[in-house]
Amino acid sequence: MGIGLAEAKQALLAGCSAGGLATLLHCDNFRARFPQEVSVKCLNDAGFFLDMQVCENCIPY
């Protein structure tokens, strides 16, 4: 683990937009790197992208 992480009591993995999606995808792996007594949380800020058409006659990107 990086400097100081071995002594951590709490850990937060956070990201927004594409980083939020990465947070969702890697939260379990991040949790597995810490002992059970460490409080681990993951914060996804706007990283969930719906794959759906939101209006009729929309131009897809």
mmCIF file of the N, C-alpha and C atoms, coordinates in Angstrom:
data_MODEL
# 
_entry.id   MODEL 
# 
loop_
_atom_site.group_PDB 
_atom_site.id 
_atom_site.type_symbol 
_atom_site.label_atom_id 
_atom_site.label_alt_id 
_atom_site.label_comp_id 
_atom_site.label_asym_id 
_atom_site.label_entity_id 
_atom_site.label_seq_id 
_atom_site.pdbx_PDB_ins_code 
_atom_site.Cartn_x 
_atom_site.Cartn_y 
_atom_site.Cartn_z 
_atom_site.occupancy 
_atom_site.B_iso_or_equiv 
_atom_site.pdbx_formal_charge 
_atom_site.auth_seq_id 
_atom_site.auth_comp_id 
_atom_site.auth_asym_id 
_atom_site.auth_atom_id 
_atom_site.pdbx_PDB_model_num 
ATOM 1   N N  . MET A 1 1  ? 0.842   -1.187 0.000   1.00 0.00 ? 1  MET A N  1 
ATOM 2   C CA . MET A 1 1  ? 0.000   0.000  0.000   1.00 0.00 ? 1  MET A CA 1 
ATOM 3   C C  . MET A 1 1  ? 0.880   1.242  0.000   1.00 0.00 ? 1  MET A C  1 
ATOM 4   N N  . GLY A 1 2  ? 0.317   2.312  -0.487  1.00 0.00 ? 2  GLY A N  1 
ATOM 5   C CA . GLY A 1 2  ? 1.045   3.575  -0.537  1.00 0.00 ? 2  GLY A CA 1 
ATOM 6   C C  . GLY A 1 2  ? 1.358   4.110  0.845   1.00 0.00 ? 2  GLY A C  1 
ATOM 7   N N  . ILE A 1 3  ? 2.095   5.180  0.872   1.00 0.00 ? 3  ILE A N  1 
ATOM 8   C CA . ILE A 1 3  ? 2.532   5.787  2.128   1.00 0.00 ? 3  ILE A CA 1 
ATOM 9   C C  . ILE A 1 3  ? 1.327   6.121  3.004   1.00 0.00 ? 3  ILE A C  1 
ATOM 10  N N  . GLY A 1 4  ? 1.264   5.548  4.209   1.00 0.00 ? 4  GLY A N  1 
ATOM 11  C CA . GLY A 1 4  ? 0.220   5.839  5.174   1.00 0.00 ? 4  GLY A CA 1 
ATOM 12  C C  . GLY A 1 4  ? -1.042  4.999  5.050   1.00 0.00 ? 4  GLY A C  1 
ATOM 13  N N  . LEU A 1 5  ? -1.280  4.359  3.924   1.00 0.00 ? 5  LEU A N  1 
ATOM 14  C CA . LEU A 1 5  ? -2.522  3.599  3.760   1.00 0.00 ? 5  LEU A CA 1 
ATOM 15  C C  . LEU A 1 5  ? -2.569  2.351  4.631   1.00 0.00 ? 5  LEU A C  1 
ATOM 16  N N  . ALA A 1 6  ? -1.439  1.798  4.974   1.00 0.00 ? 6  ALA A N  1 
ATOM 17  C CA . ALA A 1 6  ? -1.423  0.593  5.804   1.00 0.00 ? 6  ALA A CA 1 
ATOM 18  C C  . ALA A 1 6  ? -1.972  0.862  7.202   1.00 0.00 ? 6  ALA A C  1 
ATOM 19  N N  . GLU A 1 7  ? -1.917  2.124  7.656   1.00 0.00 ? 7  GLU A N  1 
ATOM 20  C CA . GLU A 1 7  ? -2.427  2.493  8.977   1.00 0.00 ? 7  GLU A CA 1 
ATOM 21  C C  . GLU A 1 7  ? -3.796  3.159  8.914   1.00 0.00 ? 7  GLU A C  1 
ATOM 22  N N  . ALA A 1 8  ? -4.437  3.168  7.766   1.00 0.00 ? 8  ALA A N  1 
ATOM 23  C CA . ALA A 1 8  ? -5.718  3.871  7.598   1.00 0.00 ? 8  ALA A CA 1 
ATOM 24  C C  . ALA A 1 8  ? -6.812  3.242  8.447   1.00 0.00 ? 8  ALA A C  1 
ATOM 25  N N  . LYS A 1 9  ? -7.672  4.080  8.997   1.00 0.00 ? 9  LYS A N  1 
ATOM 26  C CA . LYS A 1 9  ? -8.867  3.638  9.723   1.00 0.00 ? 9  LYS A CA 1 
ATOM 27  C C  . LYS A 1 9  ? -10.105 3.779  8.844   1.00 0.00 ? 9  LYS A C  1 
ATOM 28  N N  . GLN A 1 10 ? -10.018 4.704  7.867   1.00 0.00 ? 10 GLN A N  1 
ATOM 29  C CA . GLN A 1 10 ? -11.110 4.953  6.927   1.00 0.00 ? 10 GLN A CA 1 
ATOM 30  C C  . GLN A 1 10 ? -10.514 5.160  5.542   1.00 0.00 ? 10 GLN A C  1 
ATOM 31  N N  . ALA A 1 11 ? -11.265 4.779  4.509   1.00 0.00 ? 11 ALA A N  1 
ATOM 32  C CA . ALA A 1 11 ? -10.812 4.999  3.132   1.00 0.00 ? 11 ALA A CA 1 
ATOM 33  C C  . ALA A 1 11 ? -12.019 5.363  2.277   1.00 0.00 ? 11 ALA A C  1 
ATOM 34  N N  . LEU A 1 12 ? -11.837 6.350  1.400   1.00 0.00 ? 12 LEU A N  1 
ATOM 35  C CA . LEU A 1 12 ? -12.905 6.796  0.512   1.00 0.00 ? 12 LEU A CA 1 
ATOM 36  C C  . LEU A 1 12 ? -12.395 6.783  -0.920  1.00 0.00 ? 12 LEU A C  1 
ATOM 37  N N  . LEU A 1 13 ? -13.114 6.088  -1.789  1.00 0.00 ? 13 LEU A N  1 
ATOM 38  C CA . LEU A 1 13 ? -12.841 6.109  -3.223  1.00 0.00 ? 13 LEU A CA 1 
ATOM 39  C C  . LEU A 1 13 ? -13.951 6.936  -3.852  1.00 0.00 ? 13 LEU A C  1 
ATOM 40  N N  . ALA A 1 14 ? -13.596 8.021  -4.534  1.00 0.00 ? 14 ALA A N  1 
ATOM 41  C CA . ALA A 1 14 ? -14.607 8.913  -5.102  1.00 0.00 ? 14 ALA A CA 1 
ATOM 42  C C  . ALA A 1 14 ? -14.240 9.299  -6.523  1.00 0.00 ? 14 ALA A C  1 
ATOM 43  N N  . GLY A 1 15 ? -15.263 9.584  -7.316  1.00 0.00 ? 15 GLY A N  1 
ATOM 44  C CA . GLY A 1 15 ? -15.050 10.050 -8.675  1.00 0.00 ? 15 GLY A CA 1 
ATOM 45  C C  . GLY A 1 15 ? -16.322 10.663 -9.225  1.00 0.00 ? 15 GLY A C  1 
ATOM 46  N N  . CYS A 1 16 ? -16.159 11.540 -10.208 1.00 0.00 ? 16 CYS A N  1 
ATOM 47  C CA . CYS A 1 16 ? -17.331 12.135 -10.852 1.00 0.00 ? 16 CYS A CA 1 
ATOM 48  C C  . CYS A 1 16 ? -17.245 11.918 -12.358 1.00 0.00 ? 16 CYS A C  1 
ATOM 49  N N  . SER A 1 17 ? -18.390 11.875 -12.984 1.00 0.00 ? 17 SER A N  1 
ATOM 50  C CA . SER A 1 17 ? -18.524 11.618 -14.410 1.00 0.00 ? 17 SER A CA 1 
ATOM 51  C C  . SER A 1 17 ? -17.878 10.271 -14.746 1.00 0.00 ? 17 SER A C  1 
ATOM 52  N N  . ALA A 1 18 ? -16.928 10.221 -15.652 1.00 0.00 ? 18 ALA A N  1 
ATOM 53  C CA . ALA A 1 18 ? -16.292 8.946  -15.999 1.00 0.00 ? 18 ALA A CA 1 
ATOM 54  C C  . ALA A 1 18 ? -15.568 8.351  -14.793 1.00 0.00 ? 18 ALA A C  1 
ATOM 55  N N  . GLY A 1 19 ? -15.030 9.199  -13.925 1.00 0.00 ? 19 GLY A N  1 
ATOM 56  C CA . GLY A 1 19 ? -14.401 8.715  -12.698 1.00 0.00 ? 19 GLY A CA 1 
ATOM 57  C C  . GLY A 1 19 ? -15.411 8.086  -11.753 1.00 0.00 ? 19 GLY A C  1 
ATOM 58  N N  . GLY A 1 20 ? -16.642 8.580  -11.784 1.00 0.00 ? 20 GLY A N  1 
ATOM 59  C CA . GLY A 1 20 ? -17.711 7.974  -10.995 1.00 0.00 ? 20 GLY A CA 1 
ATOM 60  C C  . GLY A 1 20 ? -18.042 6.576  -11.483 1.00 0.00 ? 20 GLY A C  1 
ATOM 61  N N  . LEU A 1 21 ? -18.034 6.400  -12.790 1.00 0.00 ? 21 LEU A N  1 
ATOM 62  C CA . LEU A 1 21 ? -18.252 5.067  -13.358 1.00 0.00 ? 21 LEU A CA 1 
ATOM 63  C C  . LEU A 1 21 ? -17.127 4.127  -12.934 1.00 0.00 ? 21 LEU A C  1 
ATOM 64  N N  . ALA A 1 22 ? -15.894 4.610  -12.965 1.00 0.00 ? 22 ALA A N  1 
ATOM 65  C CA . ALA A 1 22 ? -14.754 3.802  -12.513 1.00 0.00 ? 22 ALA A CA 1 
ATOM 66  C C  . ALA A 1 22 ? -14.894 3.451  -11.033 1.00 0.00 ? 22 ALA A C  1 
ATOM 67  N N  . THR A 1 23 ? -15.418 4.378  -10.235 1.00 0.00 ? 23 THR A N  1 
ATOM 68  C CA . THR A 1 23 ? -15.653 4.112  -8.815  1.00 0.00 ? 23 THR A CA 1 
ATOM 69  C C  . THR A 1 23 ? -16.638 2.958  -8.650  1.00 0.00 ? 23 THR A C  1 
ATOM 70  N N  . LEU A 1 24 ? -17.717 2.972  -9.421  1.00 0.00 ? 24 LEU A N  1 
ATOM 71  C CA . LEU A 1 24 ? -18.689 1.875  -9.369  1.00 0.00 ? 24 LEU A CA 1 
ATOM 72  C C  . LEU A 1 24 ? -18.050 0.542  -9.743  1.00 0.00 ? 24 LEU A C  1 
ATOM 73  N N  . LEU A 1 25 ? -17.250 0.560  -10.776 1.00 0.00 ? 25 LEU A N  1 
ATOM 74  C CA . LEU A 1 25 ? -16.667 -0.674 -11.290 1.00 0.00 ? 25 LEU A CA 1 
ATOM 75  C C  . LEU A 1 25 ? -15.575 -1.249 -10.389 1.00 0.00 ? 25 LEU A C  1 
ATOM 76  N N  . HIS A 1 26 ? -14.889 -0.410 -9.633  1.00 0.00 ? 26 HIS A N  1 
ATOM 77  C CA . HIS A 1 26 ? -13.726 -0.862 -8.865  1.00 0.00 ? 26 HIS A CA 1 
ATOM 78  C C  . HIS A 1 26 ? -13.909 -0.820 -7.352  1.00 0.00 ? 26 HIS A C  1 
ATOM 79  N N  . CYS A 1 27 ? -15.106 -0.497 -6.879  1.00 0.00 ? 27 CYS A N  1 
ATOM 80  C CA . CYS A 1 27 ? -15.332 -0.376 -5.436  1.00 0.00 ? 27 CYS A CA 1 
ATOM 81  C C  . CYS A 1 27 ? -15.026 -1.678 -4.688  1.00 0.00 ? 27 CYS A C  1 
ATOM 82  N N  . ASP A 1 28 ? -15.498 -2.800 -5.186  1.00 0.00 ? 28 ASP A N  1 
ATOM 83  C CA . ASP A 1 28 ? -15.262 -4.080 -4.499  1.00 0.00 ? 28 ASP A CA 1 
ATOM 84  C C  . ASP A 1 28 ? -13.776 -4.417 -4.429  1.00 0.00 ? 28 ASP A C  1 
ATOM 85  N N  . ASN A 1 29 ? -13.052 -4.159 -5.513  1.00 0.00 ? 29 ASN A N  1 
ATOM 86  C CA . ASN A 1 29 ? -11.613 -4.415 -5.530  1.00 0.00 ? 29 ASN A CA 1 
ATOM 87  C C  . ASN A 1 29 ? -10.889 -3.499 -4.545  1.00 0.00 ? 29 ASN A C  1 
ATOM 88  N N  . PHE A 1 30 ? -11.311 -2.238 -4.493  1.00 0.00 ? 30 PHE A N  1 
ATOM 89  C CA . PHE A 1 30 ? -10.735 -1.269 -3.547  1.00 0.00 ? 30 PHE A CA 1 
ATOM 90  C C  . PHE A 1 30 ? -10.969 -1.746 -2.118  1.00 0.00 ? 30 PHE A C  1 
ATOM 91  N N  . ARG A 1 31 ? -12.186 -2.221 -1.821  1.00 0.00 ? 31 ARG A N  1 
ATOM 92  C CA . ARG A 1 31 ? -12.526 -2.700 -0.481  1.00 0.00 ? 31 ARG A CA 1 
ATOM 93  C C  . ARG A 1 31 ? -11.657 -3.897 -0.093  1.00 0.00 ? 31 ARG A C  1 
ATOM 94  N N  . ALA A 1 32 ? -11.402 -4.762 -1.037  1.00 0.00 ? 32 ALA A N  1 
ATOM 95  C CA . ALA A 1 32 ? -10.647 -5.989 -0.765  1.00 0.00 ? 32 ALA A CA 1 
ATOM 96  C C  . ALA A 1 32 ? -9.196  -5.714 -0.385  1.00 0.00 ? 32 ALA A C  1 
ATOM 97  N N  . ARG A 1 33 ? -8.703  -4.541 -0.661  1.00 0.00 ? 33 ARG A N  1 
ATOM 98  C CA . ARG A 1 33 ? -7.306  -4.209 -0.364  1.00 0.00 ? 33 ARG A CA 1 
ATOM 99  C C  . ARG A 1 33 ? -7.078  -3.797 1.092   1.00 0.00 ? 33 ARG A C  1 
ATOM 100 N N  . PHE A 1 34 ? -8.162  -3.640 1.850   1.00 0.00 ? 34 PHE A N  1 
ATOM 101 C CA . PHE A 1 34 ? -8.058  -3.183 3.237   1.00 0.00 ? 34 PHE A CA 1 
ATOM 102 C C  . PHE A 1 34 ? -8.523  -4.271 4.190   1.00 0.00 ? 34 PHE A C  1 
ATOM 103 N N  . PRO A 1 35 ? -7.986  -4.266 5.414   1.00 0.00 ? 35 PRO A N  1 
ATOM 104 C CA . PRO A 1 35 ? -8.479  -5.202 6.429   1.00 0.00 ? 35 PRO A CA 1 
ATOM 105 C C  . PRO A 1 35 ? -9.947  -4.907 6.764   1.00 0.00 ? 35 PRO A C  1 
ATOM 106 N N  . GLN A 1 36 ? -10.666 -5.900 7.292   1.00 0.00 ? 36 GLN A N  1 
ATOM 107 C CA . GLN A 1 36 ? -12.087 -5.751 7.616   1.00 0.00 ? 36 GLN A CA 1 
ATOM 108 C C  . GLN A 1 36 ? -12.378 -4.599 8.570   1.00 0.00 ? 36 GLN A C  1 
ATOM 109 N N  . GLU A 1 37 ? -11.457 -4.283 9.479   1.00 0.00 ? 37 GLU A N  1 
ATOM 110 C CA . GLU A 1 37 ? -11.723 -3.234 10.471  1.00 0.00 ? 37 GLU A CA 1 
ATOM 111 C C  . GLU A 1 37 ? -11.658 -1.819 9.893   1.00 0.00 ? 37 GLU A C  1 
ATOM 112 N N  . VAL A 1 38 ? -11.183 -1.671 8.675   1.00 0.00 ? 38 VAL A N  1 
ATOM 113 C CA . VAL A 1 38 ? -11.132 -0.359 8.019   1.00 0.00 ? 38 VAL A CA 1 
ATOM 114 C C  . VAL A 1 38 ? -12.499 -0.065 7.406   1.00 0.00 ? 38 VAL A C  1 
ATOM 115 N N  . SER A 1 39 ? -13.018 1.138  7.693   1.00 0.00 ? 39 SER A N  1 
ATOM 116 C CA . SER A 1 39 ? -14.282 1.578  7.109   1.00 0.00 ? 39 SER A CA 1 
ATOM 117 C C  . SER A 1 39 ? -14.018 2.101  5.698   1.00 0.00 ? 39 SER A C  1 
ATOM 118 N N  . VAL A 1 40 ? -14.556 1.401  4.695   1.00 0.00 ? 40 VAL A N  1 
ATOM 119 C CA . VAL A 1 40 ? -14.329 1.774  3.295   1.00 0.00 ? 40 VAL A CA 1 
ATOM 120 C C  . VAL A 1 40 ? -15.654 2.192  2.666   1.00 0.00 ? 40 VAL A C  1 
ATOM 121 N N  . LYS A 1 41 ? -15.651 3.341  2.023   1.00 0.00 ? 41 LYS A N  1 
ATOM 122 C CA . LYS A 1 41 ? -16.832 3.860  1.330   1.00 0.00 ? 41 LYS A CA 1 
ATOM 123 C C  . LYS A 1 41 ? -16.449 4.236  -0.092  1.00 0.00 ? 41 LYS A C  1 
ATOM 124 N N  . CYS A 1 42 ? -17.424 4.168  -0.990  1.00 0.00 ? 42 CYS A N  1 
ATOM 125 C CA . CYS A 1 42 ? -17.228 4.577  -2.381  1.00 0.00 ? 42 CYS A CA 1 
ATOM 126 C C  . CYS A 1 42 ? -18.299 5.598  -2.737  1.00 0.00 ? 42 CYS A C  1 
ATOM 127 N N  . LEU A 1 43 ? -17.885 6.705  -3.336  1.00 0.00 ? 43 LEU A N  1 
ATOM 128 C CA . LEU A 1 43 ? -18.792 7.796  -3.695  1.00 0.00 ? 43 LEU A CA 1 
ATOM 129 C C  . LEU A 1 43 ? -18.768 8.003  -5.202  1.00 0.00 ? 43 LEU A C  1 
ATOM 130 N N  . ASN A 1 44 ? -19.880 7.695  -5.837  1.00 0.00 ? 44 ASN A N  1 
ATOM 131 C CA . ASN A 1 44 ? -20.040 7.883  -7.277  1.00 0.00 ? 44 ASN A CA 1 
ATOM 132 C C  . ASN A 1 44 ? -20.839 9.166  -7.484  1.00 0.00 ? 44 ASN A C  1 
ATOM 133 N N  . ASP A 1 45 ? -20.215 10.187 -8.037  1.00 0.00 ? 45 ASP A N  1 
ATOM 134 C CA . ASP A 1 45 ? -20.892 11.455 -8.290  1.00 0.00 ? 45 ASP A CA 1 
ATOM 135 C C  . ASP A 1 45 ? -21.126 11.597 -9.796  1.00 0.00 ? 45 ASP A C  1 
ATOM 136 N N  . ALA A 1 46 ? -22.319 11.246 -10.246 1.00 0.00 ? 46 ALA A N  1 
ATOM 137 C CA . ALA A 1 46 ? -22.738 11.415 -11.643 1.00 0.00 ? 46 ALA A CA 1 
ATOM 138 C C  . ALA A 1 46 ? -21.956 10.539 -12.607 1.00 0.00 ? 46 ALA A C  1 
ATOM 139 N N  . GLY A 1 47 ? -21.805 9.281  -12.279 1.00 0.00 ? 47 GLY A N  1 
ATOM 140 C CA . GLY A 1 47 ? -21.065 8.410  -13.171 1.00 0.00 ? 47 GLY A CA 1 
ATOM 141 C C  . GLY A 1 47 ? -21.871 7.252  -13.717 1.00 0.00 ? 47 GLY A C  1 
ATOM 142 N N  . PHE A 1 48 ? -23.187 7.322  -13.608 1.00 0.00 ? 48 PHE A N  1 
ATOM 143 C CA . PHE A 1 48 ? -24.036 6.249  -14.119 1.00 0.00 ? 48 PHE A CA 1 
ATOM 144 C C  . PHE A 1 48 ? -24.678 6.729  -15.407 1.00 0.00 ? 48 PHE A C  1 
ATOM 145 N N  . PHE A 1 49 ? -24.364 6.070  -16.509 1.00 0.00 ? 49 PHE A N  1 
ATOM 146 C CA . PHE A 1 49 ? -24.840 6.499  -17.823 1.00 0.00 ? 49 PHE A CA 1 
ATOM 147 C C  . PHE A 1 49 ? -25.904 5.530  -18.331 1.00 0.00 ? 49 PHE A C  1 
ATOM 148 N N  . LEU A 1 50 ? -27.112 6.025  -18.558 1.00 0.00 ? 50 LEU A N  1 
ATOM 149 C CA . LEU A 1 50 ? -28.190 5.195  -19.077 1.00 0.00 ? 50 LEU A CA 1 
ATOM 150 C C  . LEU A 1 50 ? -28.036 5.038  -20.584 1.00 0.00 ? 50 LEU A C  1 
ATOM 151 N N  . ASP A 1 51 ? -28.183 3.833  -21.056 1.00 0.00 ? 51 ASP A N  1 
ATOM 152 C CA . ASP A 1 51 ? -28.099 3.559  -22.486 1.00 0.00 ? 51 ASP A CA 1 
ATOM 153 C C  . ASP A 1 51 ? -29.520 3.468  -23.032 1.00 0.00 ? 51 ASP A C  1 
ATOM 154 N N  . MET A 1 52 ? -30.143 4.642  -23.223 1.00 0.00 ? 52 MET A N  1 
ATOM 155 C CA . MET A 1 52 ? -31.516 4.668  -23.702 1.00 0.00 ? 52 MET A CA 1 
ATOM 156 C C  . MET A 1 52 ? -31.781 5.954  -24.473 1.00 0.00 ? 52 MET A C  1 
ATOM 157 N N  . GLN A 1 53 ? -32.767 5.903  -25.337 1.00 0.00 ? 53 GLN A N  1 
ATOM 158 C CA . GLN A 1 53 ? -33.165 7.094  -26.074 1.00 0.00 ? 53 GLN A CA 1 
ATOM 159 C C  . GLN A 1 53 ? -34.041 7.936  -25.158 1.00 0.00 ? 53 GLN A C  1 
ATOM 160 N N  . VAL A 1 54 ? -33.728 9.225  -25.020 1.00 0.00 ? 54 VAL A N  1 
ATOM 161 C CA . VAL A 1 54 ? -34.459 10.077 -24.089 1.00 0.00 ? 54 VAL A CA 1 
ATOM 162 C C  . VAL A 1 54 ? -35.550 10.898 -24.763 1.00 0.00 ? 54 VAL A C  1 
ATOM 163 N N  . CYS A 1 55 ? -35.567 10.959 -26.078 1.00 0.00 ? 55 CYS A N  1 
ATOM 164 C CA . CYS A 1 55 ? -36.630 11.681 -26.779 1.00 0.00 ? 55 CYS A CA 1 
ATOM 165 C C  . CYS A 1 55 ? -36.780 11.132 -28.192 1.00 0.00 ? 55 CYS A C  1 
ATOM 166 N N  . GLU A 1 56 ? -37.932 11.370 -28.770 1.00 0.00 ? 56 GLU A N  1 
ATOM 167 C CA . GLU A 1 56 ? -38.155 10.943 -30.149 1.00 0.00 ? 56 GLU A CA 1 
ATOM 168 C C  . GLU A 1 56 ? -37.424 11.881 -31.101 1.00 0.00 ? 56 GLU A C  1 
ATOM 169 N N  . ASN A 1 57 ? -36.954 11.344 -32.194 1.00 0.00 ? 57 ASN A N  1 
ATOM 170 C CA . ASN A 1 57 ? -36.254 12.115 -33.224 1.00 0.00 ? 57 ASN A CA 1 
ATOM 171 C C  . ASN A 1 57 ? -34.975 12.794 -32.722 1.00 0.00 ? 57 ASN A C  1 
ATOM 172 N N  . CYS A 1 58 ? -34.374 12.249 -31.683 1.00 0.00 ? 58 CYS A N  1 
ATOM 173 C CA . CYS A 1 58 ? -33.107 12.791 -31.174 1.00 0.00 ? 58 CYS A CA 1 
ATOM 174 C C  . CYS A 1 58 ? -31.965 12.365 -32.092 1.00 0.00 ? 58 CYS A C  1 
ATOM 175 N N  . ILE A 1 59 ? -30.980 13.197 -32.184 1.00 0.00 ? 59 ILE A N  1 
ATOM 176 C CA . ILE A 1 59 ? -29.772 12.845 -32.923 1.00 0.00 ? 59 ILE A CA 1 
ATOM 177 C C  . ILE A 1 59 ? -28.836 12.136 -31.946 1.00 0.00 ? 59 ILE A C  1 
ATOM 178 N N  . PRO A 1 60 ? -28.517 10.862 -32.201 1.00 0.00 ? 60 PRO A N  1 
ATOM 179 C CA . PRO A 1 60 ? -27.618 10.163 -31.272 1.00 0.00 ? 60 PRO A CA 1 
ATOM 180 C C  . PRO A 1 60 ? -26.191 10.695 -31.385 1.00 0.00 ? 60 PRO A C  1 
ATOM 181 N N  . TYR A 1 61 ? -25.492 10.671 -30.281 1.00 0.00 ? 61 TYR A N  1 
ATOM 182 C CA . TYR A 1 61 ? -24.101 11.137 -30.257 1.00 0.00 ? 61 TYR A CA 1 
ATOM 183 C C  . TYR A 1 61 ? -23.176 9.980  -30.472 1.00 0.00 ? 61 TYR A C  1 
# 
